[in-house]
Amino acid sequence: MRALSAVLSAAAMMTPVSSHAQNNCAERAIVTDRLTKNYGETFAGGGLRNSESIFEVWKSDESGTWTILMTMPNGMACVMAAGTDWRTALPETPAGIPG
């Protein structure tokens, strides 16, 4: 829980470039630098949302933290979600009592 609080605090501290930007947005280079240096997160994947934005997932295998960014053509990136306990896939065999 402390890791999630730290990620959200970092997102809140990012200063917007314009007065209309959300508090959780900053230039992409600033956001990704903080994710890398402060949380050990690296780019895990992403894709186009539409012609106006790209979604990126950043994660740390060591700490389990993860962050979802939305990056726009103007170079701004916004933290859309962040959390802990990242898993790359669900277990193949569900836990439980065999039937």
C-alpha positions as CSV (number, residue, x, y, z in Angstrom):
1,M,0.0,0.0,0.0
2,R,2.9,2.3,0.7
3,A,4.2,1.8,-2.8
4,L,0.9,2.8,-4.3
5,S,0.8,5.9,-2.1
6,A,4.3,6.8,-3.3
7,V,3.3,6.4,-7.0
8,L,0.2,8.5,-6.6
9,S,2.1,11.1,-4.6
10,A,4.7,11.3,-7.4
11,A,1.9,11.7,-10.0
12,A,0.3,14.5,-8.0
13,M,3.7,16.4,-7.7
14,M,4.2,16.5,-11.5
15,T,3.6,20.1,-12.5
16,P,1.4,20.8,-15.5
17,V,2.8,22.7,-18.5
18,S,-0.5,24.6,-19.1
19,S,-3.1,25.8,-16.7
20,H,-5.6,23.6,-18.4
21,A,-3.6,20.4,-17.8
22,Q,-4.6,18.0,-15.1
23,N,-2.4,17.8,-12.0
24,N,-1.3,14.2,-13.0
25,C,0.2,15.4,-16.3
26,A,3.7,16.6,-17.3
27,E,6.1,16.3,-20.2
28,R,6.6,12.6,-21.1
29,A,10.3,12.8,-20.5
30,I,9.8,14.0,-16.9
31,V,7.1,11.4,-16.1
32,T,9.1,8.5,-17.5
33,D,12.3,9.7,-15.9
34,R,10.6,9.7,-12.5
35,L,9.0,6.3,-13.1
36,T,12.5,4.9,-13.9
37,K,14.5,6.6,-11.2
38,N,12.0,6.6,-8.3
39,Y,10.2,3.2,-8.9
40,G,12.5,1.2,-11.2
41,E,9.7,0.9,-13.7
42,T,10.4,0.3,-17.4
43,F,8.2,0.3,-20.5
44,A,6.3,-3.0,-20.7
45,G,4.1,-2.3,-23.7
46,G,1.3,-0.1,-25.1
47,G,-0.7,0.8,-28.1
48,L,-2.7,3.4,-29.9
49,R,-5.9,4.5,-28.2
50,N,-6.9,6.6,-31.1
51,S,-5.3,9.2,-33.3
52,E,-4.9,11.5,-30.3
53,S,-3.3,9.3,-27.7
54,I,-1.1,6.3,-26.9
55,F,-1.5,4.2,-23.8
56,E,1.7,2.9,-22.2
57,V,2.2,0.4,-19.3
58,W,5.3,0.8,-17.2
59,K,6.2,-1.8,-14.5
60,S,8.8,-2.9,-12.1
61,D,9.5,-6.6,-11.8
62,E,11.4,-6.0,-8.6
63,S,8.8,-4.0,-6.6
64,G,5.6,-5.0,-8.5
65,T,4.5,-1.4,-9.1
66,W,2.9,-0.4,-12.3
67,T,1.7,2.7,-14.0
68,I,-0.5,3.4,-17.0
69,L,0.3,6.5,-19.0
70,M,-1.7,8.3,-21.7
71,T,0.7,10.2,-24.0
72,M,-0.6,12.8,-26.4
73,P,0.9,14.3,-29.6
74,N,2.0,17.4,-27.8
75,G,4.4,15.4,-25.7
76,M,2.3,15.5,-22.5
77,A,1.8,12.3,-20.5
78,C,-0.8,11.8,-17.9
79,V,-0.9,9.1,-15.2
80,M,-4.2,7.3,-15.7
81,A,-3.7,4.6,-13.1
82,A,-1.0,3.2,-10.8
83,G,-0.8,0.3,-8.5
84,T,1.1,-2.6,-7.0
85,D,1.4,-6.4,-7.3
86,W,1.8,-6.5,-11.1
87,R,1.4,-10.0,-12.7
88,T,2.3,-10.8,-16.2
89,A,-0.4,-13.4,-16.6
90,L,-3.1,-15.3,-14.7
91,P,-2.2,-18.8,-13.4
92,E,-2.9,-21.5,-16.0
93,T,-4.5,-23.8,-13.4
94,P,-7.0,-22.1,-11.1
95,A,-6.5,-22.8,-7.4
96,G,-9.1,-24.8,-5.6
97,I,-10.4,-28.3,-5.0
98,P,-10.4,-30.5,-8.0
99,G,-13.9,-31.6,-9.1
